[in-house]
Amino acid sequence: IAARASRVTDEMLMVASTTLAELSGEVEDASAILPPLTVVSQISRRIAFAVARTAQQQGHALVTSEEDLLAAIERNFWTPEYREYRRVAMRAR
């Protein structure tokens, strides 16, 4: 989305998978298959960057500078914001 690629190719999917696999190897727990959820946003940004660069190299997205691409990824990145919940007592009917 950030790169405005005209299509998603098999190579882009492979780059996303490879990047995730490489980053999964950086976790402290050697038995973990995936990184912990606490770092999912950083990993998602790195995957987005790698896929966007591949789209640019393949001619499916306009080539931009690294800074512009990172800024576009930040602008398009969704960060969940949840309302704070508080427990309330339910009255019996």
C-alpha positions as CSV (number, residue, x, y, z in Angstrom):
1,I,0.0,0.0,0.0
2,A,2.7,2.5,0.9
3,A,4.6,1.8,-2.3
4,R,1.4,1.9,-4.4
5,A,2.5,-1.3,-6.2
6,S,0.3,-2.2,-9.2
7,R,0.4,-5.9,-8.2
8,V,1.7,-8.4,-5.7
9,T,4.0,-10.9,-7.3
10,D,5.2,-14.3,-6.1
11,E,8.6,-12.8,-5.5
12,M,7.1,-10.1,-3.2
13,L,5.4,-12.8,-1.2
14,M,8.7,-14.8,-1.0
15,V,10.5,-11.6,0.2
16,A,7.8,-11.1,2.9
17,S,8.2,-14.8,4.0
18,T,12.0,-14.7,3.9
19,T,12.1,-11.4,5.9
20,L,9.8,-12.8,8.5
21,A,11.9,-16.0,8.8
22,E,15.1,-13.9,9.1
23,L,13.6,-11.8,11.8
24,S,12.2,-14.8,13.6
25,G,15.7,-16.0,14.1
26,E,16.5,-12.9,16.1
27,V,14.2,-13.8,19.0
28,E,15.6,-14.8,22.3
29,D,13.5,-18.0,22.5
30,A,15.2,-20.4,20.1
31,S,12.2,-22.7,20.1
32,A,9.9,-20.0,18.9
33,I,8.6,-20.2,15.3
34,L,7.5,-16.6,15.2
35,P,8.6,-13.4,16.9
36,P,6.7,-12.3,20.0
37,L,3.7,-10.0,19.5
38,T,5.5,-7.3,21.4
39,V,7.7,-6.7,18.3
40,V,5.1,-7.3,15.6
41,S,4.9,-3.6,14.6
42,Q,8.6,-3.3,14.1
43,I,8.7,-6.5,12.1
44,S,5.7,-5.5,10.0
45,R,7.5,-2.3,9.0
46,R,10.6,-4.1,8.0
47,I,8.6,-6.6,5.9
48,A,6.7,-3.7,4.3
49,F,9.9,-2.0,3.4
50,A,11.4,-5.2,1.9
51,V,8.3,-5.9,-0.1
52,A,8.0,-2.3,-1.4
53,R,11.7,-2.3,-2.5
54,T,11.0,-5.5,-4.4
55,A,8.0,-4.0,-6.1
56,Q,10.1,-1.0,-7.1
57,Q,12.9,-3.2,-8.4
58,Q,10.4,-5.2,-10.5
59,G,8.9,-2.1,-11.9
60,H,5.5,-2.5,-10.2
61,A,6.0,0.7,-8.0
62,L,7.5,4.1,-8.5
63,V,11.1,4.2,-7.2
64,T,11.5,6.5,-4.3
65,S,14.2,7.3,-1.8
66,E,14.6,5.1,1.3
67,E,13.5,8.1,3.5
68,D,10.3,8.7,1.4
69,L,9.4,5.0,1.4
70,L,9.9,4.7,5.2
71,A,7.7,7.9,5.6
72,A,5.0,6.4,3.4
73,I,5.1,3.2,5.4
74,E,4.7,5.2,8.7
75,R,1.8,7.2,7.2
76,N,0.0,4.0,6.2
77,F,0.8,2.0,9.3
78,W,-2.2,1.1,11.5
79,T,-1.7,1.3,15.2
80,P,-4.5,-0.2,17.3
81,E,-5.9,2.0,20.0
82,Y,-8.3,0.4,22.4
83,R,-10.6,2.1,24.9
84,E,-9.8,1.3,28.5
85,Y,-12.3,-1.1,29.9
86,R,-13.5,-1.2,33.4
87,R,-15.4,-3.9,35.2
88,V,-19.0,-3.1,36.1
89,A,-21.3,-5.2,38.2
90,M,-24.4,-6.5,36.5
91,R,-27.6,-6.4,38.4
92,A,-29.7,-9.5,38.7
93,R,-33.2,-9.3,37.2
